[in-house]
């Protein structure tokens, strides 16, 4: 039982690292996002802003999924740890 808990904790750690990397990348992209109005002469900036907004939107879904997965794995690890502790009594 201890080895399965160890494997689950390793997987949780990997998911957590992925969450941190994706959230950091999202924040770097969001830093370039502006809410100002763009004149017609700067239409290339408007296109770039739309691309950034689309990327941030996709990354938001990834961050939410990874956060949910991380919480679920941590909960499962906690339940397995409690179960194994109680079964050893």
C-alpha positions in Angstrom: 0.0 0.0 0.0 2.9 2.3 0.8 4.3 2.0 -2.8 1.0 2.9 -4.4 0.8 6.0 -2.1 4.3 6.9 -3.2 3.4 6.6 -6.9 0.3 8.7 -6.4 2.3 11.4 -4.6 4.8 11.4 -7.4 2.0 11.8 -10.0 0.4 14.6 -7.8 3.8 16.3 -7.7 4.1 16.1 -11.5 0.6 17.5 -12.0 1.4 20.3 -9.5 4.6 21.2 -11.4 2.7 21.3 -14.7 0.1 23.6 -13.0 2.8 26.0 -11.9 4.4 26.0 -15.3 1.2 26.6 -17.2 0.0 29.3 -14.7 3.3 31.1 -15.0 3.2 31.0 -18.8 -0.4 32.3 -18.7 0.6 35.2 -16.4 3.5 36.1 -18.8 1.0 36.1 -21.7 -1.6 38.1 -19.8 1.0 40.7 -19.0 1.1 41.5 -22.8 -2.6 41.8 -23.0 -4.0 45.4 -23.0 -7.5 46.7 -22.9 -6.9 49.9 -24.9 -8.6 50.8 -28.1 -6.6 50.4 -31.2 -6.8 52.8 -34.1 -7.4 51.5 -37.6 -3.8 52.3 -38.5 -2.7 49.8 -35.8 -4.8 46.9 -36.9 -1.9 44.5 -36.6 -1.8 45.3 -32.9 -5.5 44.4 -32.7 -4.9 41.1 -34.4 -2.0 40.3 -32.0 -4.2 41.2 -29.0 -6.9 38.8 -30.2 -4.4 36.1 -30.5 -3.1 36.7 -27.0 -6.6 36.7 -25.6 -7.3 33.4 -27.4 -4.2 31.8 -25.9 -5.0 33.1 -22.4 -8.5 31.7 -22.7 -7.2 28.3 -23.7 -4.7 28.4 -20.9 -7.4 29.3 -18.4 -9.1 26.0 -19.2 -5.8 24.1 -18.7 -5.1 25.8 -15.4 -8.6 25.0 -14.1 -8.2 21.3 -15.2 -4.8 20.9 -13.7 -6.0 22.6 -10.5 -9.0 20.3 -10.3 -6.8 17.2 -11.0 -4.3 18.3 -8.4 -7.0 18.7 -5.7 -8.5 15.3 -6.6 -5.1 13.6 -6.5 -4.3 15.1 -3.2 -7.7 14.0 -1.8 -7.1 10.5 -3.1 -3.6 10.4 -1.5 -5.1 11.6 1.8 -7.8 8.9 1.8 -5.3 6.2 0.9 -2.9 7.3 3.6 -5.7 7.3 6.2 -7.0 3.9 5.0 -3.5 2.4 5.2 -2.9 3.9 8.7 -6.2 2.6 10.0 -5.7 -0.9 8.5 -2.3 -1.2 10.3 -4.0 -0.8 13.7 
